[in-house]
Amino acid sequence: MADTRNRQDRATAANRSRKDFPQRIEAALADYTPDSVILHVARKHGVSVTAMYDALAKRGIQYGRFRRKQYSATIKAHAVELVQGGAALSAVGGLMGIPSATIAGWCKSAGVQSSHRWRRGTQEVERPPWPFRTDEEKALYLQQAESVRRTE
């Protein structure tokens, strides 16, 4: 008898929780801020994390720890202009506080070829064409690299 009553109580509680779910999810969304942890907000209001993610996505609210940084068109153009002028990607990235891979992507989409160079000692040498098309190309490159080493 007691077992039957517990099952009925649980069923009634489940039905009650389904009925007030929209109110709970709305309260959770009202409580959510971009700095808050979704798991904590969901537990506080008795909704699942998946339901929180779905509700946030439906409303177009950005969530998550890692959001892509948005850069203005002028910053992008300035970075591409510096690279086009001959500056290294890493130098431009360090100057502007932007990852060099991001700047490389901007340059690629703008059709600007960046100058990737290898450093040997204090001199810069052009990056070798890998794979070498012919044995003559390989021998020429090795000869140039050896002459750079001798001058150091």
Secondary structure as UniProt FT lines:
FT   HELIX           2..19
FT   HELIX           21..31
FT   TURN            34..35
FT   HELIX           38..45
FT   HELIX           49..58
FT   TURN            59..60
FT   HELIX           73..84
FT   TURN            85..86
FT   HELIX           89..96
FT   HELIX           100..110
FT   STRAND          117..120
FT   TURN            121..122
FT   STRAND          123..126
FT   HELIX           135..151
//
